[in-house]
Amino acid sequence: MTQLSSDEGGELARPAESRSDPELLRTRLETWIRGKAGPDAAVTRVEVPSANGMSSETLLADARWDGSEHALAVRIAPSAQSDPVFESYDLPGQFQVIGHVAAHTAVPLPELLWCEPDTGPLGAPFFVMSRVDGRIPPDVMPYTFDSWVTAASDAQRAELTRNSVAVLAQVHSAPIDGAGLEQPQPGETPLTAHVRRLRAFYDWASTGRAGAPLIERGFGWILENLPEETDPVLCWGDARIGNIIYGENDFAPRAVLDWEMAAIGPRELDVAWMIFIHRFFQDLTVAAGLAGLPYFLRRADVVDHYAERTGYRPQHMDFYTLYAALIHAVVMYRVTTRTIHFGQAVEPDDPDDMIMHRATLEAMLAGTYWTELPCHAVGPVWPPVAV
């Protein structure tokens, strides 16, 4: 498997016009690369993967220059015609963040080559990086259903958990200065700035609609329960195992992907996101009548591993996992509006039904979600006991 991370939602809300002809892309990319690598450079192959994400397109390309073969991944901002998930998409900003993290940490990252902010060459801004081969926990179908993750042993999944949490610790060691990330406004903390930006995203996503009462309740709860913050760090943002390439034959991270949600904030934002996204997939799996992976990426274990790596124990995890669920609710709400826009879904009578994990967020707001999960009770993980 090559370097590609598919967003939740699979093929939904991904219009055909967002795809481009591979041969045309090959020719245009070759012309552009010749301006960077020399007139003898050649692009021999371009592939537009069918599992491309909804927030951007990733091309896989093979090229040759200076007598060497180069396997490339090209990250392209979405076009306006594709009704993008996010209101804006800062590819040069992502390029800067990745380069900054690479320069200051041991986080495994693809080698960055070039960034092109101009829309002329490929129709949208893009950047080029080396392609890293390996395995990615799939989103469609989620890795909790039937994947190389479910096929692994308990000990191997424990290793994957430790290695993935270590990535978070490494990311959080990067200095904030020089990353180019938005600073809080006067009177804001990093967390309240993050909430303010999420609210603006939701207001944009719900323009022309009544909105979702559950999301409004979630914002109300968050603002009423803001915890005391510790010193901020550089947060990856989309911190989940589906954005990590692991080795073909081991469970070691080879490359960390997808930095469009990077921000300054409490380190709990990343820790909680990694925990919640697994719970999102696990809950879908249980709803389908399958066991999934209830003892994988348990909240207590992720927190313990993070504390062991950093000396800091994440705090207020009820708050931060609920906030992660709210962030995901806003994203899912936006994704659903796109499926409706492209005729792939009918708008439900109850707008809360636009949130795929509605029951999870409702249970978190009721304070019952974690207490109803026997697998998240305090106790040893390996070997797991029957639920």
C-alpha positions, 0 to 999 in steps of 0.5 A, spaced: 500 500 500 502 506 498 502 513 501 494 515 501 489 516 507 482 516 505 477 520 509 471 518 513 465 517 508 469 513 503 466 515 496 460 519 498 460 526 496 466 526 492 463 528 485 466 525 478 468 532 476 473 533 482 477 527 478 482 529 472 485 525 467 491 521 469 495 523 462 493 530 462 495 530 469 502 527 467 503 531 462 502 538 466 506 535 472 512 533 467 512 540 464 512 543 471 517 538 474 522 540 468 522 547 471 524 544 478 529 538 476 531 540 469 529 539 462 531 532 462 526 530 467 520 525 466 514 523 469 512 516 467 506 515 471 500 518 474 495 515 478 489 518 481 487 513 487 480 511 487 480 512 495 482 519 495 480 523 500 474 529 500 478 534 503 484 534 498 486 530 492 493 526 492 496 523 486 501 518 486 507 519 480 513 516 478 518 520 475 526 520 473 531 526 473 538 526 474 539 519 473 535 517 478 527 514 479 523 518 484 516 515 487 512 521 488 506 523 492 502 530 490 497 533 494 492 538 491 488 543 494 480 541 492 477 545 486 471 550 488 467 546 483 468 540 488 464 543 494 470 542 499 469 540 506 473 546 508 472 553 507 479 554 505 485 550 504 492 552 505 497 548 502 503 552 503 501 552 510 501 545 511 508 545 507 511 549 512 508 545 518 511 539 515 517 542 514 518 545 521 516 538 524 521 535 520 526 540 522 525 539 529 523 532 531 524 525 530 517 524 527 517 520 521 515 524 515 515 524 507 521 528 504 518 535 502 520 537 495 517 543 492 510 547 493 506 550 488 502 556 490 499 558 483 493 554 480 496 555 473 500 548 473 495 543 476 489 548 477 490 548 484 495 549 489 499 543 490 506 540 494 510 534 492 513 530 497 516 523 496 512 517 496 512 512 502 510 505 502 507 501 507 500 499 510 495 504 513 489 502 517 483 503 512 477 508 513 473 504 508 471 499 511 474 501 517 480 497 520 475 495 526 471 490 521 476 486 517 483 488 516 491 487 517 489 491 524 484 486 526 488 480 524 494 482 528 495 479 535 494 483 541 501 484 543 502 487 536 496 491 537 499 493 543 506 495 540 502 499 534 498 503 540 505 505 543 508 507 537 502 511 535 502 515 542 510 516 541 508 519 534 504 524 538 509 525 543 514 527 538 509 532 534 508 535 541 516 536 542 516 541 536 517 548 537 511 553 536 514 558 533 516 558 526 510 553 524 506 558 521 500 557 525 494 562 527 495 565 534 490 566 539 486 573 538 487 578 544 483 575 550 483 568 547 487 562 550 489 556 545 483 552 547 478 558 546 481 560 539 480 553 537 473 553 539 471 559 536 474 557 529 470 550 530 464 555 531 465 559 525 466 552 521 460 550 523 456 557 522 459 556 515 457 549 514 450 550 516 449 557 512 442 556 509 440 550 514 436 550 520 443 547 523 443 541 528 440 542 535 445 536 538 451 540 535 448 547 539 448 543 545 455 540 544 457 547 543 453 550 550 456 544 554 463 546 551 463 553 553 460 551 560 465 546 562 472 549 559 478 546 563 484 550 566 489 549 560 496 547 560 502 550 556 500 549 549 503 545 544 504 544 536 498 539 535 497 535 529 490 536 529 488 529 525 491 525 530 489 518 528 492 511 526 489 512 519 494 518 518 500 514 519 503 509 514 506 503 518 511 498 515 509 492 511 511 487 515 511 491 522 508 496 526 513 501 526 510 508 523 514 510 517 510 516 515 505 521 518 500 524 513 495 530 513 496 536 517 490 540 514 488 541 522 494 542 525 493 548 530 496 551 537 493 548 543 493 543 549 496 536 547 489 533 550 486 535 543 491 530 539 490 525 545 483 525 545 482 525 537 486 519 537 482 515 542 475 518 539 476 516 532 477 509 534 471 509 538 467 512 532 470 506 528 468 501 534 461 504 535 460 503 527 462 496 528 458 494 534 452 497 531 453 492 525 453 486 529 461 485 530 466 485 535 471 490 532 477 491 537 474 494 544 481 493 547 485 497 542 486 504 543 483 504 550 483 511 553 486 509 559 492 506 556 493 511 551 493 516 557 498 512 560 503 511 554 503 518 553 505 520 560 510 514 560 513 518 554 513 525 556 512 525 563 505 529 563 499 526 564 493 528 560 488 531 564 480 533 563 479 527 558 472 527 559 472 534 556 477 533 551 474 526 548 467 530 548 470 536 544 473 531 539 466 528 538 463 535 537 469 536 532 467 530 528 460 532 529 461 538 525 465 535 520 460 529 519 455 535 518 459 538 513 460 532 509 452 530 509 451 537 506 455 535 501 452 528 499 445 532 499 448 537 495 450 532 490 444 528 490 447 522 494 442 523 500 436 526 502 436 531 507 433 528 513 427 531 517 431 531 524 438 535 522 441 531 528 441 525 523 446 528 519 451 526 525 453 519 524 455 518 531 449 522 534 448 516 539 455 517 542 455 524 542 448 524 546 451 519 551 457 523 552 453 529 553 449 525 558 455 523 562 454 515 560 458 513 554 465 511 558 461 508 564 457 503 559 463 501 556 466 495 560 472 495 556 474 502 558 474 500 566 480 501 569 485 494 569 490 490 565 489 490 557 493 484 555 490 479 555 483 482 554 478 479 558 471 477 555 466 483 554 
